[in-house]
Amino acid sequence: MFDWIFKYEGFSFQGEFIQKQGDTRAESNEIESGYGFRTGSGFNAQVGYLFENNIEIAGRYTSISPDDYSSLKEVNEYTIGASRYFQVHKLKVQTDFSITDKKYINNGESAYRWRFQVEFGF
């Protein structure tokens, strides 16, 4: 596993990669009881820009690629978002929209998600 972050004058680029390996598929009762583990790789990268008026725009790409013997399915997700920061980070309003491409399930159809959140800090 490794991750990174780079910030410079409002620009940010961050991401992570993980690879987990195993030689057999966990039994379904092991997974349900929390003792099994999944294997494969995952990648997440995000780029954003924070303007002087404290509005940030960002784009994110996520990919999950399980091993052949995993019961998980391959997933790719594309997200765009916006944030507005008030009083530094004591109040934050965010929204984002994602398209999730779930291969091999739902007949290969994409799923859509819109989120909105308000965060208070004190």
DSSP file with accessible surface (Angstrom, degrees, kcal/mol):
  #  RESIDUE AA STRUCTURE BP1 BP2  ACC     N-H-->O    O-->H-N    N-H-->O    O-->H-N    TCO  KAPPA ALPHA  PHI   PSI    X-CA   Y-CA   Z-CA
    1    1 A M              0   0  148      0, 0.0     2,-0.3     0, 0.0    17,-0.2   0.000 360.0 360.0 360.0 141.1    0.0    0.0    0.0
    2    2 A F  E     -A   17   0A 119     15,-2.3    15,-2.6     2,-0.0     2,-0.3  -0.984 360.0-173.8-150.7 154.8    1.1    3.5   -0.6
    3    3 A D  E     -A   16   0A 108     -2,-0.3     2,-0.3    13,-0.2    13,-0.2  -0.938   3.2-168.0-142.4 164.4   -0.5    6.9   -0.7
    4    4 A W  E     -A   15   0A  74     11,-2.3    11,-2.0    -2,-0.3     2,-0.3  -0.977   7.4-166.8-149.8 160.6    0.5   10.5   -1.6
    5    5 A I  E     -A   14   0A 102     -2,-0.3     2,-0.4     9,-0.2     9,-0.2  -0.968   3.8-176.7-151.5 137.8   -0.6   14.1   -1.4
    6    6 A F  E     +A   13   0A 112      7,-2.4     7,-2.6    -2,-0.3     2,-0.4  -0.993   5.6 178.1-136.7 127.1    0.6   17.2   -3.1
    7    7 A K  E     +A   12   0A 152     -2,-0.4     2,-0.3     5,-0.2     5,-0.2  -0.998   6.4 162.6-131.0 137.2   -0.7   20.7   -2.5
    8    8 A Y  E >   -A   11   0A 141      3,-2.6     3,-2.4    -2,-0.4    -2,-0.0  -0.859  67.9 -29.9-157.5 117.0    0.5   23.9   -4.0
    9    9 A E  T 3  S-     0   0  148      1,-0.3     3,-0.1    -2,-0.3    -2,-0.0   0.850 128.4 -36.9  46.4  50.3   -1.2   27.3   -4.1
   10   10 A G  T 3  S+     0   0   30      1,-0.3    40,-2.6    39,-0.1     2,-0.3   0.153 115.9 111.3  94.1 -21.0   -4.8   26.0   -4.1
   11   11 A F  E <   -AB   8  49A  82     -3,-2.4    -3,-2.6    38,-0.2     2,-0.4  -0.683  44.0-176.6 -86.9 138.1   -4.0   22.9   -6.3
   12   12 A S  E     +AB   7  48A  10     36,-2.6    36,-2.4    -2,-0.3     2,-0.4  -0.996  13.3 179.4-136.4 144.2   -4.2   19.5   -4.7
   13   13 A F  E     +AB   6  47A  83     -7,-2.6    -7,-2.4    -2,-0.4     2,-0.3  -0.970  16.9 159.3-140.9 122.9   -3.5   16.0   -6.0
   14   14 A Q  E     +AB   5  46A  61     32,-2.6    32,-3.2    -2,-0.4     2,-0.3  -0.975   2.4 148.6-143.6 158.1   -3.8   13.0   -3.8
   15   15 A G  E     -AB   4  45A   7    -11,-2.0   -11,-2.3    -2,-0.3     2,-0.3  -0.985  22.7-144.4-172.6 177.4   -4.3    9.3   -4.1
   16   16 A E  E     -AB   3  44A  81     28,-2.6    28,-2.4    -2,-0.3     2,-0.4  -0.986   2.9-162.4-156.3 153.7   -3.7    5.8   -2.9
   17   17 A F  E     -AB   2  43A  65    -15,-2.6   -15,-2.3    -2,-0.3     2,-0.4  -0.996   9.9-176.6-138.9 139.6   -3.0    2.3   -4.2
   18   18 A I  E     - B   0  42A  80     24,-2.4    24,-2.3    -2,-0.4     2,-0.4  -0.999   8.3-171.2-139.2 142.0   -3.4   -1.0   -2.4
   19   19 A Q  E     - B   0  41A  81     -2,-0.4     2,-0.4    22,-0.2    22,-0.2  -0.994   7.4-178.5-130.9 123.1   -2.6   -4.6   -3.4
   20   20 A K  E     - B   0  40A  96     20,-3.2    20,-2.6    -2,-0.4     2,-0.3  -0.993   9.0-166.6-125.2 129.9   -3.7   -7.5   -1.1
   21   21 A Q        +     0   0  154     -2,-0.4     2,-0.3    18,-0.2    -2,-0.0  -0.866  16.0 158.6-121.6 151.8   -2.9  -11.0   -2.1
   22   22 A G        -     0   0   22     -2,-0.3     3,-0.1     1,-0.0    17,-0.0  -0.953  36.1-131.7-156.6 167.1   -4.1  -14.5   -1.0
   23   23 A D  S    S+     0   0  140     -2,-0.3     2,-0.3     1,-0.1    -1,-0.0   0.529  83.2  36.6-108.1  -5.0   -4.0  -17.9   -2.5
   24   24 A T  S    S-     0   0   95     45,-0.0     2,-0.3     0, 0.0    -1,-0.1  -0.983  81.4-105.2-142.8 158.6   -7.6  -19.1   -1.9
   25   25 A R        -     0   0  135     -2,-0.3    45,-0.1     1,-0.1    13,-0.1  -0.635  41.6-114.6 -82.0 135.0  -11.1  -17.7   -1.8
   26   26 A A        -     0   0   16     11,-0.4     2,-0.1    -2,-0.3    -1,-0.1  -0.409  34.4-106.5 -66.7 141.7  -12.5  -17.2    1.7
   27   27 A E    >>  -     0   0  123      1,-0.1     4,-1.9    -2,-0.1     3,-0.7  -0.408  27.6-116.8 -65.9 148.0  -15.5  -19.4    2.4
   28   28 A S  H 3> S+     0   0   81      1,-0.3     4,-2.5     2,-0.2     5,-0.2   0.874 115.5  54.1 -60.0 -35.1  -18.8  -17.5    2.5
   29   29 A N  H 3> S+     0   0  106      1,-0.2     4,-1.5     2,-0.2    -1,-0.3   0.847 106.6  53.0 -70.2 -27.0  -19.4  -18.3    6.2
   30   30 A E  H <4>S+     0   0   84     -3,-0.7     5,-2.0     2,-0.2     6,-1.8   0.919 110.6  46.9 -69.7 -40.2  -15.9  -16.9    7.0
   31   31 A I  H ><5S+     0   0   41     -4,-1.9     3,-1.2     4,-0.2    -2,-0.2   0.941 111.8  49.7 -66.6 -45.5  -16.8  -13.7    5.2
   32   32 A E  H 3<5S+     0   0  163     -4,-2.5    -1,-0.2     1,-0.3    -2,-0.2   0.858 112.0  48.3 -63.9 -32.7  -20.2  -13.3    6.9
   33   33 A S  T 3<5S-     0   0   68     -4,-1.5    -1,-0.3    -5,-0.2    -2,-0.2   0.533 117.3-112.9 -86.0  -4.6  -18.7  -13.9   10.3
   34   34 A G  T < 5S+     0   0   62     -3,-1.2    -3,-0.2    -4,-0.5    -2,-0.1   0.490  92.1 103.7  90.1   3.6  -15.9  -11.3    9.6
   35   35 A Y      < +     0   0  194     -5,-2.0    -4,-0.2    -6,-0.2    -5,-0.1   0.685  61.9  80.6 -92.9 -18.7  -13.0  -13.8    9.6
   36   36 A G        -     0   0   21     -6,-1.8     2,-0.3    -8,-0.1   -11,-0.0  -0.309  64.5-151.5 -81.5 167.9  -12.5  -13.9    5.8
   37   37 A F        -     0   0  103     -2,-0.1   -11,-0.4     2,-0.0     2,-0.3  -0.976   8.4-129.1-139.2 156.5  -10.6  -11.4    3.8
   38   38 A R        -     0   0   83     -2,-0.3     2,-0.3   -13,-0.1   -13,-0.0  -0.746  19.9-153.8-102.8 153.5  -10.8  -10.1    0.2
   39   39 A T        +     0   0   10     -2,-0.3    28,-1.8    28,-0.1     2,-0.3  -0.895  42.0  74.4-128.2 157.9   -7.9   -9.9   -2.2
   40   40 A G  E    S-BC  20  66A   8    -20,-2.6   -20,-3.2    -2,-0.3     2,-0.3  -0.970  70.8 -66.8 142.0-156.0   -7.1   -7.7   -5.2
   41   41 A S  E     -BC  19  65A  32     24,-2.4    24,-3.2    -2,-0.3     2,-0.3  -0.939  31.4-166.3-134.9 156.7   -6.1   -4.1   -5.8
   42   42 A G  E     -BC  18  64A  15    -24,-2.3   -24,-2.4    -2,-0.3     2,-0.4  -0.992   1.6-170.1-142.2 147.1   -7.6   -0.7   -5.4
   43   43 A F  E     +BC  17  63A  72     20,-2.6    20,-2.9    -2,-0.3     2,-0.4  -0.999   4.9 177.8-139.6 137.5   -6.7    2.7   -6.7
   44   44 A N  E     +BC  16  62A  33    -28,-2.4   -28,-2.6    -2,-0.4     2,-0.4  -0.989   3.9 173.1-141.9 129.4   -8.1    6.1   -5.8
   45   45 A A  E     -BC  15  61A  15     16,-2.4    16,-2.7    -2,-0.4     2,-0.4  -0.999   5.1-174.8-138.9 142.1   -6.9    9.5   -7.1
   46   46 A Q  E     -BC  14  60A  31    -32,-3.2   -32,-2.6    -2,-0.4     2,-0.4  -1.000   5.4-170.3-138.7 138.3   -8.3   13.0   -6.6
   47   47 A V  E     +BC  13  59A  64     12,-2.5    12,-2.7    -2,-0.4     2,-0.3  -0.971  18.7 162.6-125.9 140.0   -7.4   16.4   -8.1
   48   48 A G  E     -BC  12  58A   7    -36,-2.4   -36,-2.6    -2,-0.4     2,-0.4  -0.971  27.6-145.5-151.1 166.9   -8.8   19.6   -6.9
   49   49 A Y  E     -BC  11  57A  94      8,-2.4     8,-2.0    -2,-0.3     2,-0.6  -0.981   8.9-154.3-140.7 128.2   -8.5   23.4   -6.8
   50   50 A L  E     - C   0  56A  57    -40,-2.6     6,-0.2    -2,-0.4     2,-0.1  -0.903  18.6-149.0-102.4 115.5   -9.4   25.7   -3.9
   51   51 A F    >   -     0   0   86      4,-3.0     3,-1.9    -2,-0.6     4,-0.1  -0.365  28.9-104.2 -79.6 165.0  -10.1   29.3   -5.1
   52   52 A E  T 3  S+     0   0  196      1,-0.3    -1,-0.1     2,-0.1   -42,-0.0   0.734 119.6  63.5 -63.1 -22.9   -9.5   32.4   -3.0
   53   53 A N  T 3  S-     0   0   90      2,-0.2    -1,-0.3     1,-0.0     3,-0.1   0.250 120.4-107.2 -85.5  13.8  -13.2   32.6   -2.2
   54   54 A N  S <  S+     0   0   66     -3,-1.9    31,-2.4     1,-0.3     2,-0.5   0.722  78.5 131.7  67.2  25.5  -13.0   29.3   -0.4
   55   55 A I  E     - D   0  84A  62     29,-0.2    -4,-3.0    -4,-0.1     2,-0.4  -0.923  37.9-165.1-103.4 132.0  -14.9   27.3   -3.1
   56   56 A E  E     -CD  50  83A  28     27,-2.8    27,-2.5    -2,-0.5     2,-0.4  -0.954   9.1-165.0-119.5 138.1  -13.2   24.1   -4.1
   57   57 A I  E     +CD  49  82A  86     -8,-2.0    -8,-2.4    -2,-0.4     2,-0.3  -0.911  17.3 175.7-115.3 148.4  -13.9   21.9   -7.1
   58   58 A A  E     -CD  48  81A  27     23,-2.2    23,-2.5    -2,-0.4     2,-0.4  -0.993  22.0-155.7-150.8 155.6  -12.6   18.4   -7.4
   59   59 A G  E     -CD  47  80A  23    -12,-2.7   -12,-2.5    -2,-0.3     2,-0.4  -0.980  16.2-170.3-131.4 143.3  -12.6   15.2   -9.5
   60   60 A R  E     -CD  46  79A  54     19,-2.8    19,-2.6    -2,-0.4     2,-0.4  -0.994  10.7-164.7-138.2 143.9  -12.0   11.7   -8.3
   61   61 A Y  E     -CD  45  78A  78    -16,-2.7   -16,-2.4    -2,-0.4     2,-0.4  -0.996  10.5-177.0-126.8 131.7  -11.4    8.3   -9.9
   62   62 A T  E     -CD  44  77A  31     15,-2.5    15,-3.0    -2,-0.4     2,-0.4  -0.993   2.2-177.1-129.5 137.7  -11.7    5.0   -8.0
   63   63 A S  E     -CD  43  76A  17    -20,-2.9   -20,-2.6    -2,-0.4     2,-0.5  -0.998   6.5-170.5-136.3 130.5  -11.0    1.5   -9.3
   64   64 A I  E     -CD  42  75A  74     11,-2.9    11,-2.2    -2,-0.4   -22,-0.2  -0.990   5.4-179.2-120.4 123.2  -11.4   -1.8   -7.4
   65   65 A S  E     -C   41   0A  38    -24,-3.2   -24,-2.4    -2,-0.5     9,-0.1  -0.854  10.9-163.1-125.0  93.4  -10.1   -4.9   -9.2
   66   66 A P  E     -C   40   0A  24      0, 0.0   -26,-0.3     0, 0.0     8,-0.1  -0.334  29.1 -97.4 -73.3 157.6  -10.6   -8.1   -7.1
   67   67 A D    >   -     0   0   43    -28,-1.8     3,-1.9     1,-0.1     5,-0.1  -0.303  40.1-102.6 -65.6 161.3   -8.7  -11.3   -7.8
   68   68 A D  T 3  S+     0   0  170      1,-0.3    -1,-0.1     3,-0.1   -28,-0.0   0.815 121.3  50.4 -57.2 -33.8  -10.5  -13.9   -9.9
   69   69 A Y  T 3  S+     0   0   75      2,-0.0    -1,-0.3   -45,-0.0     2,-0.2   0.405  89.2 103.5 -90.7   5.6  -11.4  -16.0   -6.9
   70   70 A S  S <  S-     0   0   15     -3,-1.9   -32,-0.1     1,-0.1   -45,-0.1  -0.558  70.3-138.4 -82.8 151.1  -12.9  -13.1   -5.0
   71   71 A S  S    S+     0   0   40     -2,-0.2    -1,-0.1   -45,-0.1     2,-0.1   0.532  77.0  98.9 -84.8  -5.4  -16.6  -12.8   -4.7
   72   72 A L        -     0   0   72    -33,-0.1     2,-0.3    -5,-0.1    -2,-0.1  -0.428  69.7-132.0 -76.1 159.4  -16.3   -9.0   -5.2
   73   73 A K        -     0   0   94     -2,-0.1     2,-0.1    -8,-0.0    31,-0.1  -0.785  27.2 -93.7-110.9 155.2  -16.9   -7.5   -8.6
   74   74 A E        -     0   0   50     -2,-0.3    29,-1.3    29,-0.2     2,-0.4  -0.427  46.8-172.4 -67.0 136.9  -14.8   -5.0  -10.5
   75   75 A V  E     -DE  64 102A  32    -11,-2.2   -11,-2.9    27,-0.2     2,-0.4  -0.998  16.3-174.5-137.1 135.3  -15.9   -1.4   -9.9
   76   76 A N  E     -DE  63 101A  10     25,-1.9    25,-3.5    -2,-0.4     2,-0.4  -0.998  11.5-170.7-124.7 135.3  -14.9    1.9  -11.5
   77   77 A E  E     -DE  62 100A  31    -15,-3.0   -15,-2.5    -2,-0.4     2,-0.4  -0.991   9.5-165.7-132.7 136.2  -16.2    5.2  -10.1
   78   78 A Y  E     -DE  61  99A 112     21,-2.5    21,-2.5    -2,-0.4     2,-0.4  -0.977  15.9-178.4-120.9 127.8  -16.0    8.7  -11.5
   79   79 A T  E     -DE  60  98A   7    -19,-2.6   -19,-2.8    -2,-0.4     2,-0.4  -0.980  16.3-172.5-133.5 139.3  -16.9   11.7   -9.2
   80   80 A I  E     +DE  59  97A 116     17,-2.2    17,-2.7    -2,-0.4     2,-0.3  -0.966  22.6 168.5-122.9 144.5  -17.1   15.5   -9.5
   81   81 A G  E     -DE  58  96A  23    -23,-2.5   -23,-2.2    -2,-0.4     2,-0.3  -0.966  25.1-150.5-151.6 167.6  -17.7   17.6   -6.5
   82   82 A A  E     -DE  57  95A  37     13,-2.6    13,-2.4    -2,-0.3     2,-0.3  -0.993  11.6-170.5-141.7 145.7  -17.7   21.1   -5.0
   83   83 A S  E     -DE  56  94A  12    -27,-2.5   -27,-2.8    -2,-0.3     2,-0.4  -0.970   9.6-158.3-134.5 150.2  -17.1   22.4   -1.5
   84   84 A R  E     -DE  55  93A  88      9,-2.6     9,-2.4    -2,-0.3     2,-0.4  -0.995  13.2-156.2-129.7 123.1  -17.6   25.7    0.2
   85   85 A Y  E     - E   0  92A  19    -31,-2.4     2,-0.4    -2,-0.4     7,-0.2  -0.852   7.1-168.9-103.0 134.5  -15.6   26.5    3.4
   86   86 A F  E   >S+ E   0  91A  71      5,-3.1     5,-1.6    -2,-0.4     4,-0.5  -0.962  71.2   3.5-120.7 140.1  -16.8   29.0    6.0
   87   87 A Q  T > 5S-     0   0  150     -2,-0.4     3,-2.0     3,-0.2     2,-0.7   0.963 126.5 -65.1  49.4  60.7  -14.7   30.3    8.9
   88   88 A V  T 3 5S-     0   0  120      1,-0.3     3,-0.1    -3,-0.2    -1,-0.1  -0.537 110.4 -28.7  62.2-105.0  -11.7   28.3    7.7
   89   89 A H  T 3 5S+     0   0  116     -2,-0.7    -1,-0.3    -4,-0.1    -2,-0.2   0.154 110.0 103.8-123.4  19.1  -13.0   24.7    8.2
   90   90 A K  T < 5S+     0   0  128     -3,-2.0    31,-3.0    -4,-0.5     2,-0.4   0.786  93.2  26.2 -72.8 -24.1  -15.4   25.2   11.0
   91   91 A L  E   <S+EF  86 120A  50     -5,-1.6    -5,-3.1    29,-0.2     2,-0.4  -0.986  73.4 176.1-139.5 127.2  -18.4   25.0    8.6
   92   92 A K  E     -EF  85 119A  35     27,-2.3    27,-2.9    -2,-0.4     2,-0.5  -0.998  13.3-165.2-135.3 134.3  -18.2   23.1    5.3
   93   93 A V  E     +EF  84 118A  42     -9,-2.4    -9,-2.6    -2,-0.4     2,-0.3  -0.983  20.6 176.1-117.9 128.0  -20.9   22.5    2.7
   94   94 A Q  E     +EF  83 117A  50     23,-2.8    23,-2.5    -2,-0.5     2,-0.3  -0.957  14.5 176.4-133.7 152.0  -20.2   19.8    0.1
   95   95 A T  E     +EF  82 116A  45    -13,-2.4   -13,-2.6    -2,-0.3     2,-0.3  -0.984   6.9 173.9-147.0 149.9  -21.9   18.1   -2.8
   96   96 A D  E     -EF  81 115A  25     19,-1.9    19,-2.5    -2,-0.3     2,-0.4  -0.988  19.2-147.0-152.3 160.3  -20.7   15.6   -5.3
   97   97 A F  E     -EF  80 114A  82    -17,-2.7   -17,-2.2    -2,-0.3     2,-0.4  -0.999  19.4-169.7-130.4 131.7  -22.1   13.4   -8.1
   98   98 A S  E     -EF  79 113A   0     15,-2.9    15,-2.2    -2,-0.4     2,-0.5  -0.946  17.2-158.2-126.4 144.7  -20.7    9.9   -9.0
   99   99 A I  E     -EF  78 112A  60    -21,-2.5   -21,-2.5    -2,-0.4     2,-0.6  -0.992  16.6-161.3-115.9 121.8  -21.2    7.5  -11.8
  100  100 A T  E     -EF  77 111A  10     11,-3.2    11,-2.8    -2,-0.5     2,-0.8  -0.936   5.3-158.9-109.4 119.4  -20.3    3.9  -10.7
  101  101 A D  E     -EF  76 110A  38    -25,-3.5   -25,-1.9    -2,-0.6     2,-0.9  -0.861  10.6-170.4 -97.6 102.6  -19.6    1.4  -13.5
  102  102 A K  E >   -E   75   0A  67     -2,-0.8     3,-1.0     7,-0.8     6,-0.3  -0.827  11.3-151.6-100.0 100.5  -20.1   -2.0  -11.9
  103  103 A K  T 3  S+     0   0   72    -29,-1.3   -29,-0.2    -2,-0.9     3,-0.1  -0.426  73.2  14.0 -71.7 145.4  -18.9   -4.6  -14.4
  104  104 A Y  T 3  S+     0   0  174      1,-0.1     2,-0.3    -2,-0.1    -1,-0.2   0.467 113.4  78.9  73.0   1.9  -20.4   -8.1  -14.4
  105  105 A I  S X  S+     0   0   55     -3,-1.0     3,-1.6     1,-0.1     4,-0.3  -0.962  88.4  21.0-133.5 160.3  -23.4   -7.1  -12.3
  106  106 A N  G >  S-     0   0   97     -2,-0.3     3,-2.1     1,-0.3    -1,-0.1   0.862 128.3 -68.5  52.9  35.8  -26.7   -5.3  -13.1
  107  107 A N  G 3  S-     0   0  156      1,-0.3    -1,-0.3    -3,-0.1    -4,-0.1   0.820  90.8 -61.9  55.7  31.1  -26.1   -6.2  -16.8
  108  108 A G  G <  S+     0   0   39     -3,-1.6    -1,-0.3    -6,-0.3    -2,-0.2   0.626  96.5 151.3  74.5  11.1  -23.2   -3.9  -16.8
  109  109 A E    <   -     0   0  122     -3,-2.1    -7,-0.8    -4,-0.3    -1,-0.2  -0.425  43.5-118.7 -75.6 153.2  -25.4   -0.9  -16.1
  110  110 A S  E     -F  101   0A  49     -9,-0.2     2,-0.3    -2,-0.1    -9,-0.2  -0.537  17.6-141.2 -88.2 155.2  -24.0    2.2  -14.3
  111  111 A A  E     -F  100   0A  34    -11,-2.8   -11,-3.2    -2,-0.2     2,-0.4  -0.897  12.3-149.2-113.3 148.7  -25.3    3.5  -11.0
  112  112 A Y  E     -F   99   0A 158     -2,-0.3     2,-0.4   -13,-0.2   -13,-0.2  -0.922  13.7-177.9-121.2 143.5  -25.6    7.2  -10.2
  113  113 A R  E     -F   98   0A  85    -15,-2.2   -15,-2.9    -2,-0.4     2,-0.4  -0.994  10.0-170.2-144.3 134.0  -25.3    8.9   -6.8
  114  114 A W  E     -F   97   0A 168     -2,-0.4     2,-0.3   -17,-0.2   -17,-0.2  -0.985  14.2-172.5-119.7 132.9  -25.6   12.5   -5.6
  115  115 A R  E     -F   96   0A 109    -19,-2.5   -19,-1.9    -2,-0.4     2,-0.3  -0.948  10.4-175.6-125.9 150.8  -24.6   13.5   -2.1
  116  116 A F  E     +F   95   0A 118     -2,-0.3     2,-0.3   -21,-0.2   -21,-0.2  -0.994  12.8 170.6-141.6 134.1  -24.9   16.6   -0.1
  117  117 A Q  E     -F   94   0A  90    -23,-2.5   -23,-2.8    -2,-0.3     2,-0.4  -0.995  23.1-155.3-147.1 151.7  -23.5   17.2    3.3
  118  118 A V  E     -F   93   0A  65     -2,-0.3     2,-0.5   -25,-0.2   -25,-0.2  -0.993  16.4-162.9-123.0 131.6  -22.9   20.0    5.9
  119  119 A E  E     -F   92   0A  86    -27,-2.9   -27,-2.3    -2,-0.4     2,-0.4  -0.974   2.2-165.5-122.4 127.4  -20.1   19.6    8.4
  120  120 A F  E     -F   91   0A 148     -2,-0.5     2,-0.4   -29,-0.2   -29,-0.2  -0.921   5.5-171.8-108.4 139.0  -19.8   21.6   11.6
  121  121 A G              0   0   34    -31,-3.0    -2,-0.0    -2,-0.4   -32,-0.0  -0.971 360.0 360.0-129.5 143.6  -16.6   21.8   13.7
  122  122 A F              0   0  242     -2,-0.4    -2,-0.0   -31,-0.0   -31,-0.0  -0.949 360.0 360.0-150.6 360.0  -16.1   23.3   17.1
